[in-house]
Amino acid sequence: MEQAKVFRCGATVDFFEDENTMYPPTVNDIHMHEHVKKVATDLLGLTRFQEVDLVMGSEDFSFYSE
């Protein structure tokens, strides 16, 4: 909204607070993480499993983890 003010415009932001959003937020669940890690290391071995830094990506994994 501040960017709109730079151009002497107005802006409105709607976060769908009163509705269901198309995609639920992806919330990292520790139990789901441990399950996926166990399955992956059982199938591929511990040396082939690597944890990476967290990112703010957009994805549909939130549907799978519900």
mmCIF file as Biopython writes it, N, C-alpha, C and O atoms, coordinates in Angstrom:
data_model
#
loop_
_atom_site.group_PDB
_atom_site.id
_atom_site.type_symbol
_atom_site.label_atom_id
_atom_site.label_alt_id
_atom_site.label_comp_id
_atom_site.label_asym_id
_atom_site.label_entity_id
_atom_site.label_seq_id
_atom_site.pdbx_PDB_ins_code
_atom_site.Cartn_x
_atom_site.Cartn_y
_atom_site.Cartn_z
_atom_site.occupancy
_atom_site.B_iso_or_equiv
_atom_site.auth_seq_id
_atom_site.auth_asym_id
_atom_site.pdbx_PDB_model_num
ATOM 1   N N  . MET A ? 1  ? 0.817   -1.174  0.000  1.0 0.0 1  A 1 
ATOM 2   C CA . MET A ? 1  ? 0.000   0.000   0.000  1.0 0.0 1  A 1 
ATOM 3   C C  . MET A ? 1  ? 0.872   1.253   0.000  1.0 0.0 1  A 1 
ATOM 4   O O  . MET A ? 1  ? 0.517   2.263   -0.609 1.0 0.0 1  A 1 
ATOM 5   N N  . GLU A ? 2  ? 2.002   1.186   0.677  1.0 0.0 2  A 1 
ATOM 6   C CA . GLU A ? 2  ? 2.892   2.347   0.680  1.0 0.0 2  A 1 
ATOM 7   C C  . GLU A ? 2  ? 3.434   2.617   -0.712 1.0 0.0 2  A 1 
ATOM 8   O O  . GLU A ? 2  ? 3.658   3.770   -1.081 1.0 0.0 2  A 1 
ATOM 9   N N  . GLN A ? 3  ? 3.645   1.563   -1.484 1.0 0.0 3  A 1 
ATOM 10  C CA . GLN A ? 3  ? 4.138   1.743   -2.851 1.0 0.0 3  A 1 
ATOM 11  C C  . GLN A ? 3  ? 3.114   2.514   -3.685 1.0 0.0 3  A 1 
ATOM 12  O O  . GLN A ? 3  ? 3.489   3.309   -4.547 1.0 0.0 3  A 1 
ATOM 13  N N  . ALA A ? 4  ? 1.839   2.283   -3.435 1.0 0.0 4  A 1 
ATOM 14  C CA . ALA A ? 4  ? 0.807   3.029   -4.158 1.0 0.0 4  A 1 
ATOM 15  C C  . ALA A ? 4  ? 0.873   4.518   -3.831 1.0 0.0 4  A 1 
ATOM 16  O O  . ALA A ? 4  ? 0.651   5.360   -4.701 1.0 0.0 4  A 1 
ATOM 17  N N  . LYS A ? 5  ? 1.177   4.837   -2.578 1.0 0.0 5  A 1 
ATOM 18  C CA . LYS A ? 5  ? 1.279   6.249   -2.186 1.0 0.0 5  A 1 
ATOM 19  C C  . LYS A ? 5  ? 2.404   6.961   -2.925 1.0 0.0 5  A 1 
ATOM 20  O O  . LYS A ? 5  ? 2.299   8.153   -3.211 1.0 0.0 5  A 1 
ATOM 21  N N  . VAL A ? 6  ? 3.474   6.245   -3.236 1.0 0.0 6  A 1 
ATOM 22  C CA . VAL A ? 6  ? 4.591   6.835   -3.970 1.0 0.0 6  A 1 
ATOM 23  C C  . VAL A ? 6  ? 4.107   7.396   -5.302 1.0 0.0 6  A 1 
ATOM 24  O O  . VAL A ? 6  ? 4.586   8.435   -5.758 1.0 0.0 6  A 1 
ATOM 25  N N  . PHE A ? 7  ? 3.158   6.705   -5.921 1.0 0.0 7  A 1 
ATOM 26  C CA . PHE A ? 7  ? 2.623   7.131   -7.214 1.0 0.0 7  A 1 
ATOM 27  C C  . PHE A ? 7  ? 1.323   7.910   -7.063 1.0 0.0 7  A 1 
ATOM 28  O O  . PHE A ? 7  ? 0.588   8.094   -8.034 1.0 0.0 7  A 1 
ATOM 29  N N  . ARG A ? 8  ? 1.036   8.369   -5.837 1.0 0.0 8  A 1 
ATOM 30  C CA . ARG A ? 8  ? -0.171  9.132   -5.526 1.0 0.0 8  A 1 
ATOM 31  C C  . ARG A ? 8  ? -1.437  8.371   -5.902 1.0 0.0 8  A 1 
ATOM 32  O O  . ARG A ? 8  ? -2.394  8.929   -6.439 1.0 0.0 8  A 1 
ATOM 33  N N  . CYS A ? 9  ? -1.406  7.074   -5.599 1.0 0.0 9  A 1 
ATOM 34  C CA . CYS A ? 9  ? -2.553  6.198   -5.862 1.0 0.0 9  A 1 
ATOM 35  C C  . CYS A ? 9  ? -3.036  5.608   -4.539 1.0 0.0 9  A 1 
ATOM 36  O O  . CYS A ? 9  ? -2.388  5.760   -3.504 1.0 0.0 9  A 1 
ATOM 37  N N  . GLY A ? 10 ? -4.159  4.948   -4.592 1.0 0.0 10 A 1 
ATOM 38  C CA . GLY A ? 10 ? -4.668  4.227   -3.440 1.0 0.0 10 A 1 
ATOM 39  C C  . GLY A ? 10 ? -4.627  2.733   -3.712 1.0 0.0 10 A 1 
ATOM 40  O O  . GLY A ? 10 ? -4.551  2.303   -4.863 1.0 0.0 10 A 1 
ATOM 41  N N  . ALA A ? 11 ? -4.678  1.955   -2.658 1.0 0.0 11 A 1 
ATOM 42  C CA . ALA A ? 11 ? -4.657  0.498   -2.812 1.0 0.0 11 A 1 
ATOM 43  C C  . ALA A ? 11 ? -5.480  -0.145  -1.708 1.0 0.0 11 A 1 
ATOM 44  O O  . ALA A ? 11 ? -5.615  0.404   -0.615 1.0 0.0 11 A 1 
ATOM 45  N N  . THR A ? 12 ? -6.013  -1.289  -2.004 1.0 0.0 12 A 1 
ATOM 46  C CA . THR A ? 12 ? -6.743  -2.087  -1.026 1.0 0.0 12 A 1 
ATOM 47  C C  . THR A ? 12 ? -6.185  -3.496  -1.059 1.0 0.0 12 A 1 
ATOM 48  O O  . THR A ? 12 ? -5.950  -4.058  -2.129 1.0 0.0 12 A 1 
ATOM 49  N N  . VAL A ? 13 ? -5.976  -4.062  0.116  1.0 0.0 13 A 1 
ATOM 50  C CA . VAL A ? 13 ? -5.470  -5.436  0.217  1.0 0.0 13 A 1 
ATOM 51  C C  . VAL A ? 13 ? -6.534  -6.271  0.891  1.0 0.0 13 A 1 
ATOM 52  O O  . VAL A ? 13 ? -7.026  -5.915  1.962  1.0 0.0 13 A 1 
ATOM 53  N N  . ASP A ? 14 ? -6.893  -7.385  0.269  1.0 0.0 14 A 1 
ATOM 54  C CA . ASP A ? 14 ? -7.905  -8.284  0.815  1.0 0.0 14 A 1 
ATOM 55  C C  . ASP A ? 14 ? -7.258  -9.647  1.029  1.0 0.0 14 A 1 
ATOM 56  O O  . ASP A ? 14 ? -6.862  -10.309 0.070  1.0 0.0 14 A 1 
ATOM 57  N N  . PHE A ? 15 ? -7.153  -10.061 2.279  1.0 0.0 15 A 1 
ATOM 58  C CA . PHE A ? 15 ? -6.524  -11.343 2.594  1.0 0.0 15 A 1 
ATOM 59  C C  . PHE A ? 15 ? -7.553  -12.456 2.791  1.0 0.0 15 A 1 
ATOM 60  O O  . PHE A ? 15 ? -7.245  -13.467 3.421  1.0 0.0 15 A 1 
ATOM 61  N N  . PHE A ? 16 ? -8.738  -12.296 2.279  1.0 0.0 16 A 1 
ATOM 62  C CA . PHE A ? 16 ? -9.799  -13.298 2.366  1.0 0.0 16 A 1 
ATOM 63  C C  . PHE A ? 16 ? -10.066 -13.713 3.816  1.0 0.0 16 A 1 
ATOM 64  O O  . PHE A ? 16 ? -10.274 -14.895 4.090  1.0 0.0 16 A 1 
ATOM 65  N N  . GLU A ? 17 ? -10.061 -12.763 4.731  1.0 0.0 17 A 1 
ATOM 66  C CA . GLU A ? 17 ? -10.229 -13.095 6.140  1.0 0.0 17 A 1 
ATOM 67  C C  . GLU A ? 17 ? -11.591 -13.722 6.433  1.0 0.0 17 A 1 
ATOM 68  O O  . GLU A ? 17 ? -11.717 -14.504 7.376  1.0 0.0 17 A 1 
ATOM 69  N N  . ASP A ? 18 ? -12.594 -13.398 5.654  1.0 0.0 18 A 1 
ATOM 70  C CA . ASP A ? 18 ? -13.933 -13.929 5.904  1.0 0.0 18 A 1 
ATOM 71  C C  . ASP A ? 18 ? -14.268 -15.119 5.019  1.0 0.0 18 A 1 
ATOM 72  O O  . ASP A ? 18 ? -15.392 -15.619 5.057  1.0 0.0 18 A 1 
ATOM 73  N N  . GLU A ? 19 ? -13.320 -15.575 4.231  1.0 0.0 19 A 1 
ATOM 74  C CA . GLU A ? 19 ? -13.552 -16.682 3.302  1.0 0.0 19 A 1 
ATOM 75  C C  . GLU A ? 19 ? -12.424 -17.691 3.425  1.0 0.0 19 A 1 
ATOM 76  O O  . GLU A ? 19 ? -11.383 -17.412 4.020  1.0 0.0 19 A 1 
ATOM 77  N N  . ASN A ? 20 ? -12.647 -18.864 2.857  1.0 0.0 20 A 1 
ATOM 78  C CA . ASN A ? 20 ? -11.559 -19.830 2.744  1.0 0.0 20 A 1 
ATOM 79  C C  . ASN A ? 20 ? -10.676 -19.410 1.585  1.0 0.0 20 A 1 
ATOM 80  O O  . ASN A ? 20 ? -11.174 -19.047 0.520  1.0 0.0 20 A 1 
ATOM 81  N N  . THR A ? 21 ? -9.380  -19.457 1.784  1.0 0.0 21 A 1 
ATOM 82  C CA . THR A ? 21 ? -8.470  -19.137 0.692  1.0 0.0 21 A 1 
ATOM 83  C C  . THR A ? 21 ? -8.337  -20.347 -0.212 1.0 0.0 21 A 1 
ATOM 84  O O  . THR A ? 21 ? -8.668  -21.465 0.185  1.0 0.0 21 A 1 
ATOM 85  N N  . MET A ? 22 ? -7.858  -20.131 -1.414 1.0 0.0 22 A 1 
ATOM 86  C CA . MET A ? 22 ? -7.700  -21.244 -2.348 1.0 0.0 22 A 1 
ATOM 87  C C  . MET A ? 22 ? -6.710  -22.276 -1.816 1.0 0.0 22 A 1 
ATOM 88  O O  . MET A ? 22 ? -6.949  -23.480 -1.910 1.0 0.0 22 A 1 
ATOM 89  N N  . TYR A ? 23 ? -5.610  -21.805 -1.262 1.0 0.0 23 A 1 
ATOM 90  C CA . TYR A ? 23 ? -4.586  -22.693 -0.729 1.0 0.0 23 A 1 
ATOM 91  C C  . TYR A ? 23 ? -4.439  -22.450 0.766  1.0 0.0 23 A 1 
ATOM 92  O O  . TYR A ? 23 ? -4.229  -21.314 1.192  1.0 0.0 23 A 1 
ATOM 93  N N  . PRO A ? 24 ? -4.548  -23.510 1.568  1.0 0.0 24 A 1 
ATOM 94  C CA . PRO A ? 24 ? -4.287  -23.310 2.994  1.0 0.0 24 A 1 
ATOM 95  C C  . PRO A ? 24 ? -2.790  -23.065 3.196  1.0 0.0 24 A 1 
ATOM 96  O O  . PRO A ? 24 ? -1.981  -23.488 2.369  1.0 0.0 24 A 1 
ATOM 97  N N  . PRO A ? 25 ? -2.416  -22.399 4.267  1.0 0.0 25 A 1 
ATOM 98  C CA . PRO A ? 25 ? -0.987  -22.154 4.482  1.0 0.0 25 A 1 
ATOM 99  C C  . PRO A ? 25 ? -0.248  -23.464 4.736  1.0 0.0 25 A 1 
ATOM 100 O O  . PRO A ? 25 ? -0.795  -24.389 5.336  1.0 0.0 25 A 1 
ATOM 101 N N  . THR A ? 26 ? 0.974   -23.534 4.284  1.0 0.0 26 A 1 
ATOM 102 C CA . THR A ? 26 ? 1.811   -24.697 4.567  1.0 0.0 26 A 1 
ATOM 103 C C  . THR A ? 26 ? 2.458   -24.468 5.926  1.0 0.0 26 A 1 
ATOM 104 O O  . THR A ? 26 ? 3.273   -23.561 6.098  1.0 0.0 26 A 1 
ATOM 105 N N  . VAL A ? 27 ? 2.085   -25.298 6.878  1.0 0.0 27 A 1 
ATOM 106 C CA . VAL A ? 27 ? 2.645   -25.208 8.224  1.0 0.0 27 A 1 
ATOM 107 C C  . VAL A ? 27 ? 3.467   -26.461 8.453  1.0 0.0 27 A 1 
ATOM 108 O O  . VAL A ? 27 ? 2.944   -27.574 8.390  1.0 0.0 27 A 1 
ATOM 109 N N  . ASN A ? 28 ? 4.743   -26.284 8.716  1.0 0.0 28 A 1 
ATOM 110 C CA . ASN A ? 28 ? 5.620   -27.432 8.930  1.0 0.0 28 A 1 
ATOM 111 C C  . ASN A ? 28 ? 5.278   -28.106 10.248 1.0 0.0 28 A 1 
ATOM 112 O O  . ASN A ? 28 ? 5.393   -27.510 11.319 1.0 0.0 28 A 1 
ATOM 113 N N  . ASP A ? 29 ? 4.859   -29.344 10.149 1.0 0.0 29 A 1 
ATOM 114 C CA . ASP A ? 29 ? 4.485   -30.136 11.310 1.0 0.0 29 A 1 
ATOM 115 C C  . ASP A ? 29 ? 5.649   -31.064 11.639 1.0 0.0 29 A 1 
ATOM 116 O O  . ASP A ? 29 ? 6.115   -31.806 10.775 1.0 0.0 29 A 1 
ATOM 117 N N  . ILE A ? 30 ? 6.119   -31.026 12.878 1.0 0.0 30 A 1 
ATOM 118 C CA . ILE A ? 30 ? 7.289   -31.814 13.258 1.0 0.0 30 A 1 
ATOM 119 C C  . ILE A ? 30 ? 7.034   -33.313 13.099 1.0 0.0 30 A 1 
ATOM 120 O O  . ILE A ? 30 ? 7.943   -34.051 12.719 1.0 0.0 30 A 1 
ATOM 121 N N  . HIS A ? 31 ? 5.817   -33.774 13.382 1.0 0.0 31 A 1 
ATOM 122 C CA . HIS A ? 31 ? 5.505   -35.201 13.244 1.0 0.0 31 A 1 
ATOM 123 C C  . HIS A ? 31 ? 5.521   -35.627 11.770 1.0 0.0 31 A 1 
ATOM 124 O O  . HIS A ? 31 ? 6.013   -36.704 11.434 1.0 0.0 31 A 1 
ATOM 125 N N  . MET A ? 32 ? 4.980   -34.775 10.901 1.0 0.0 32 A 1 
ATOM 126 C CA . MET A ? 32 ? 5.007   -35.060 9.470  1.0 0.0 32 A 1 
ATOM 127 C C  . MET A ? 32 ? 6.447   -35.065 8.968  1.0 0.0 32 A 1 
ATOM 128 O O  . MET A ? 32 ? 6.825   -35.920 8.167  1.0 0.0 32 A 1 
ATOM 129 N N  . HIS A ? 33 ? 7.243   -34.119 9.433  1.0 0.0 33 A 1 
ATOM 130 C CA . HIS A ? 33 ? 8.655   -34.057 9.036  1.0 0.0 33 A 1 
ATOM 131 C C  . HIS A ? 33 ? 9.386   -35.338 9.436  1.0 0.0 33 A 1 
ATOM 132 O O  . HIS A ? 33 ? 10.112  -35.919 8.629  1.0 0.0 33 A 1 
ATOM 133 N N  . GLU A ? 34 ? 9.196   -35.771 10.667 1.0 0.0 34 A 1 
ATOM 134 C CA . GLU A ? 34 ? 9.871   -36.989 11.141 1.0 0.0 34 A 1 
ATOM 135 C C  . GLU A ? 34 ? 9.406   -38.211 10.357 1.0 0.0 34 A 1 
ATOM 136 O O  . GLU A ? 34 ? 10.213  -39.094 10.066 1.0 0.0 34 A 1 
ATOM 137 N N  . HIS A ? 35 ? 8.133   -38.279 10.013 1.0 0.0 35 A 1 
ATOM 138 C CA . HIS A ? 35 ? 7.610   -39.405 9.231  1.0 0.0 35 A 1 
ATOM 139 C C  . HIS A ? 35 ? 8.242   -39.437 7.839  1.0 0.0 35 A 1 
ATOM 140 O O  . HIS A ? 35 ? 8.699   -40.485 7.383  1.0 0.0 35 A 1 
ATOM 141 N N  . VAL A ? 36 ? 8.263   -38.284 7.169  1.0 0.0 36 A 1 
ATOM 142 C CA . VAL A ? 36 ? 8.850   -38.209 5.827  1.0 0.0 36 A 1 
ATOM 143 C C  . VAL A ? 36 ? 10.342  -38.536 5.879  1.0 0.0 36 A 1 
ATOM 144 O O  . VAL A ? 36 ? 10.859  -39.230 5.003  1.0 0.0 36 A 1 
ATOM 145 N N  . LYS A ? 37 ? 11.027  -38.039 6.900  1.0 0.0 37 A 1 
ATOM 146 C CA . LYS A ? 37 ? 12.459  -38.321 7.051  1.0 0.0 37 A 1 
ATOM 147 C C  . LYS A ? 37 ? 12.701  -39.814 7.238  1.0 0.0 37 A 1 
ATOM 148 O O  . LYS A ? 37 ? 13.619  -40.371 6.635  1.0 0.0 37 A 1 
ATOM 149 N N  . LYS A ? 38 ? 11.886  -40.472 8.071  1.0 0.0 38 A 1 
ATOM 150 C CA . LYS A ? 38 ? 12.040  -41.912 8.305  1.0 0.0 38 A 1 
ATOM 151 C C  . LYS A ? 38 ? 11.804  -42.714 7.035  1.0 0.0 38 A 1 
ATOM 152 O O  . LYS A ? 38 ? 12.578  -43.612 6.702  1.0 0.0 38 A 1 
ATOM 153 N N  . VAL A ? 39 ? 10.733  -42.382 6.330  1.0 0.0 39 A 1 
ATOM 154 C CA . VAL A ? 39 ? 10.427  -43.103 5.086  1.0 0.0 39 A 1 
ATOM 155 C C  . VAL A ? 39 ? 11.544  -42.896 4.065  1.0 0.0 39 A 1 
ATOM 156 O O  . VAL A ? 39 ? 11.978  -43.848 3.417  1.0 0.0 39 A 1 
ATOM 157 N N  . ALA A ? 40 ? 12.002  -41.673 3.923  1.0 0.0 40 A 1 
ATOM 158 C CA . ALA A ? 40 ? 13.060  -41.379 2.951  1.0 0.0 40 A 1 
ATOM 159 C C  . ALA A ? 40 ? 14.360  -42.088 3.297  1.0 0.0 40 A 1 
ATOM 160 O O  . ALA A ? 40 ? 15.011  -42.658 2.421  1.0 0.0 40 A 1 
ATOM 161 N N  . THR A ? 41 ? 14.740  -42.056 4.567  1.0 0.0 41 A 1 
ATOM 162 C CA . THR A ? 41 ? 15.999  -42.712 4.938  1.0 0.0 41 A 1 
ATOM 163 C C  . THR A ? 41 ? 15.875  -44.225 4.889  1.0 0.0 41 A 1 
ATOM 164 O O  . THR A ? 41 ? 16.859  -44.907 4.602  1.0 0.0 41 A 1 
ATOM 165 N N  . ASP A ? 42 ? 14.694  -44.771 5.160  1.0 0.0 42 A 1 
ATOM 166 C CA . ASP A ? 42 ? 14.485  -46.221 5.019  1.0 0.0 42 A 1 
ATOM 167 C C  . ASP A ? 42 ? 14.619  -46.648 3.561  1.0 0.0 42 A 1 
ATOM 168 O O  . ASP A ? 42 ? 15.190  -47.697 3.263  1.0 0.0 42 A 1 
ATOM 169 N N  . LEU A ? 43 ? 14.091  -45.829 2.657  1.0 0.0 43 A 1 
ATOM 170 C CA . LEU A ? 43 ? 14.130  -46.169 1.232  1.0 0.0 43 A 1 
ATOM 171 C C  . LEU A ? 43 ? 15.479  -45.872 0.579  1.0 0.0 43 A 1 
ATOM 172 O O  . LEU A ? 43 ? 15.970  -46.662 -0.227 1.0 0.0 43 A 1 
ATOM 173 N N  . LEU A ? 44 ? 16.073  -44.734 0.929  1.0 0.0 44 A 1 
ATOM 174 C CA . LEU A ? 44 ? 17.256  -44.259 0.213  1.0 0.0 44 A 1 
ATOM 175 C C  . LEU A ? 44 ? 18.553  -44.321 1.007  1.0 0.0 44 A 1 
ATOM 176 O O  . LEU A ? 44 ? 19.637  -44.256 0.428  1.0 0.0 44 A 1 
ATOM 177 N N  . GLY A ? 45 ? 18.453  -44.448 2.325  1.0 0.0 45 A 1 
ATOM 178 C CA . GLY A ? 45 ? 19.638  -44.434 3.171  1.0 0.0 45 A 1 
ATOM 179 C C  . GLY A ? 45 ? 19.874  -43.051 3.749  1.0 0.0 45 A 1 
ATOM 180 O O  . GLY A ? 45 ? 19.521  -42.043 3.136  1.0 0.0 45 A 1 
ATOM 181 N N  . LEU A ? 46 ? 20.472  -43.008 4.932  1.0 0.0 46 A 1 
ATOM 182 C CA . LEU A ? 46 ? 20.686  -41.749 5.639  1.0 0.0 46 A 1 
ATOM 183 C C  . LEU A ? 46 ? 21.586  -40.794 4.873  1.0 0.0 46 A 1 
ATOM 184 O O  . LEU A ? 46 ? 21.409  -39.579 4.959  1.0 0.0 46 A 1 
ATOM 185 N N  . THR A ? 47 ? 22.539  -41.318 4.130  1.0 0.0 47 A 1 
ATOM 186 C CA . THR A ? 47 ? 23.467  -40.439 3.402  1.0 0.0 47 A 1 
ATOM 187 C C  . THR A ? 47 ? 22.806  -39.738 2.221  1.0 0.0 47 A 1 
ATOM 188 O O  . THR A ? 47 ? 23.345  -38.759 1.704  1.0 0.0 47 A 1 
ATOM 189 N N  . ARG A ? 48 ? 21.653  -40.223 1.792  1.0 0.0 48 A 1 
ATOM 190 C CA . ARG A ? 48 ? 20.972  -39.607 0.645  1.0 0.0 48 A 1 
ATOM 191 C C  . ARG A ? 48 ? 19.839  -38.682 1.065  1.0 0.0 48 A 1 
ATOM 192 O O  . ARG A ? 48 ? 19.123  -38.152 0.215  1.0 0.0 48 A 1 
ATOM 193 N N  . PHE A ? 49 ? 19.672  -38.482 2.369  1.0 0.0 49 A 1 
ATOM 194 C CA . PHE A ? 49 ? 18.656  -37.556 2.887  1.0 0.0 49 A 1 
ATOM 195 C C  . PHE A ? 49 ? 19.364  -36.294 3.331  1.0 0.0 49 A 1 
ATOM 196 O O  . PHE A ? 49 ? 20.342  -36.355 4.077  1.0 0.0 49 A 1 
ATOM 197 N N  . GLN A ? 50 ? 18.880  -35.153 2.880  1.0 0.0 50 A 1 
ATOM 198 C CA . GLN A ? 50 ? 19.515  -33.876 3.215  1.0 0.0 50 A 1 
ATOM 199 C C  . GLN A ? 50 ? 18.447  -32.863 3.586  1.0 0.0 50 A 1 
ATOM 200 O O  . GLN A ? 50 ? 17.482  -32.668 2.847  1.0 0.0 50 A 1 
ATOM 201 N N  . GLU A ? 51 ? 18.620  -32.222 4.726  1.0 0.0 51 A 1 
ATOM 202 C CA . GLU A ? 51 ? 17.712  -31.152 5.112  1.0 0.0 51 A 1 
ATOM 203 C C  . GLU A ? 51 ? 18.246  -29.838 4.547  1.0 0.0 51 A 1 
ATOM 204 O O  . GLU A ? 51 ? 19.453  -29.597 4.549  1.0 0.0 51 A 1 
ATOM 205 N N  . VAL A ? 52 ? 17.349  -29.005 4.070  1.0 0.0 52 A 1 
ATOM 206 C CA . VAL A ? 52 ? 17.731  -27.731 3.465  1.0 0.0 52 A 1 
ATOM 207 C C  . VAL A ? 52 ? 17.145  -26.583 4.286  1.0 0.0 52 A 1 
ATOM 208 O O  . VAL A ? 52 ? 16.273  -26.794 5.130  1.0 0.0 52 A 1 
ATOM 209 N N  . ASP A ? 53 ? 17.625  -25.382 4.033  1.0 0.0 53 A 1 
ATOM 210 C CA . ASP A ? 53 ? 17.120  -24.194 4.720  1.0 0.0 53 A 1 
ATOM 211 C C  . ASP A ? 53 ? 15.652  -23.972 4.386  1.0 0.0 53 A 1 
ATOM 212 O O  . ASP A ? 53 ? 15.192  -24.316 3.297  1.0 0.0 53 A 1 
ATOM 213 N N  . LEU A ? 54 ? 14.924  -23.395 5.331  1.0 0.0 54 A 1 
ATOM 214 C CA . LEU A ? 54 ? 13.516  -23.074 5.111  1.0 0.0 54 A 1 
ATOM 215 C C  . LEU A ? 54 ? 13.388  -21.957 4.085  1.0 0.0 54 A 1 
ATOM 216 O O  . LEU A ? 54 ? 14.221  -21.052 4.031  1.0 0.0 54 A 1 
ATOM 217 N N  . VAL A ? 55 ? 12.342  -22.029 3.273  1.0 0.0 55 A 1 
ATOM 218 C CA . VAL A ? 55 ? 12.054  -20.997 2.287  1.0 0.0 55 A 1 
ATOM 219 C C  . VAL A ? 55 ? 10.569  -20.649 2.362  1.0 0.0 55 A 1 
ATOM 220 O O  . VAL A ? 55 ? 9.763   -21.437 2.858  1.0 0.0 55 A 1 
ATOM 221 N N  . MET A ? 56 ? 10.221  -19.486 1.875  1.0 0.0 56 A 1 
ATOM 222 C CA . MET A ? 56 ? 8.828   -19.044 1.840  1.0 0.0 56 A 1 
ATOM 223 C C  . MET A ? 56 ? 8.270   -19.273 0.439  1.0 0.0 56 A 1 
ATOM 224 O O  . MET A ? 56 ? 7.867   -18.323 -0.232 1.0 0.0 56 A 1 
ATOM 225 N N  . GLY A ? 57 ? 8.246   -20.500 0.006  1.0 0.0 57 A 1 
ATOM 226 C CA . GLY A ? 57 ? 7.745   -20.824 -1.320 1.0 0.0 57 A 1 
ATOM 227 C C  . GLY A ? 57 ? 6.242   -21.015 -1.321 1.0 0.0 57 A 1 
ATOM 228 O O  . GLY A ? 57 ? 5.631   -21.187 -0.266 1.0 0.0 57 A 1 
ATOM 229 N N  . SER A ? 58 ? 5.663   -20.987 -2.466 1.0 0.0 58 A 1 
ATOM 230 C CA . SER A ? 58 ? 4.243   -21.253 -2.622 1.0 0.0 58 A 1 
ATOM 231 C C  . SER A ? 58 ? 4.094   -22.626 -3.254 1.0 0.0 58 A 1 
ATOM 232 O O  . SER A ? 58 ? 4.707   -22.918 -4.281 1.0 0.0 58 A 1 
ATOM 233 N N  . GLU A ? 59 ? 3.286   -23.457 -2.641 1.0 0.0 59 A 1 
ATOM 234 C CA . GLU A ? 59 ? 3.153   -24.815 -3.139 1.0 0.0 59 A 1 
ATOM 235 C C  . GLU A ? 59 ? 1.831   -25.403 -2.689 1.0 0.0 59 A 1 
ATOM 236 O O  . GLU A ? 59 ? 1.091   -24.769 -1.936 1.0 0.0 59 A 1 
ATOM 237 N N  . ASP A ? 60 ? 1.531   -26.604 -3.142 1.0 0.0 60 A 1 
ATOM 238 C CA . ASP A ? 60 ? 0.289   -27.252 -2.732 1.0 0.0 60 A 1 
ATOM 239 C C  . ASP A ? 60 ? 0.532   -28.363 -1.720 1.0 0.0 60 A 1 
ATOM 240 O O  . ASP A ? 60 ? -0.360  -29.182 -1.498 1.0 0.0 60 A 1 
ATOM 241 N N  . PHE A ? 61 ? 1.718   -28.423 -1.095 1.0 0.0 61 A 1 
ATOM 242 C CA . PHE A ? 61 ? 1.982   -29.449 -0.092 1.0 0.0 61 A 1 
ATOM 243 C C  . PHE A ? 61 ? 1.031   -29.319 1.102  1.0 0.0 61 A 1 
ATOM 244 O O  . PHE A ? 61 ? 0.786   -30.295 1.811  1.0 0.0 61 A 1 
ATOM 245 N N  . SER A ? 62 ? 0.506   -28.133 1.318  1.0 0.0 62 A 1 
ATOM 246 C CA . SER A ? 62 ? -0.427  -27.940 2.436  1.0 0.0 62 A 1 
ATOM 247 C C  . SER A ? 62 ? -1.649  -28.841 2.299  1.0 0.0 62 A 1 
ATOM 248 O O  . SER A ? 62 ? -2.219  -29.263 3.305  1.0 0.0 62 A 1 
ATOM 249 N N  . PHE A ? 63 ? -2.060  -29.144 1.065  1.0 0.0 63 A 1 
ATOM 250 C CA . PHE A ? 63 ? -3.180  -30.068 0.860  1.0 0.0 63 A 1 
ATOM 251 C C  . PHE A ? 63 ? -2.797  -31.488 1.258  1.0 0.0 63 A 1 
ATOM 252 O O  . PHE A ? 63 ? -3.604  -32.208 1.846  1.0 0.0 63 A 1 
ATOM 253 N N  . TYR A ? 64 ? -1.567  -31.891 0.941  1.0 0.0 64 A 1 
ATOM 254 C CA . TYR A ? 64 ? -1.122  -33.253 1.276  1.0 0.0 64 A 1 
ATOM 255 C C  . TYR A ? 64 ? -0.986  -33.464 2.760  1.0 0.0 64 A 1 
ATOM 256 O O  . TYR A ? 64 ? -1.238  -34.564 3.252  1.0 0.0 64 A 1 
ATOM 257 N N  . SER A ? 65 ? -0.594  -32.441 3.485  1.0 0.0 65 A 1 
ATOM 258 C CA . SER A ? 65 ? -0.327  -32.608 4.912  1.0 0.0 65 A 1 
ATOM 259 C C  . SER A ? 65 ? -1.553  -32.396 5.790  1.0 0.0 65 A 1 
ATOM 260 O O  . SER A ? 65 ? -1.461  -32.498 7.014  1.0 0.0 65 A 1 
ATOM 261 N N  . GLU A ? 66 ? -2.698  -32.102 5.181  1.0 0.0 66 A 1 
ATOM 262 C CA . GLU A ? 66 ? -3.910  -31.926 5.991  1.0 0.0 66 A 1 
ATOM 263 C C  . GLU A ? 66 ? -4.435  -33.257 6.472  1.0 0.0 66 A 1 
ATOM 264 O O  . GLU A ? 66 ? -5.449  -33.306 7.168  1.0 0.0 66 A 1 
#
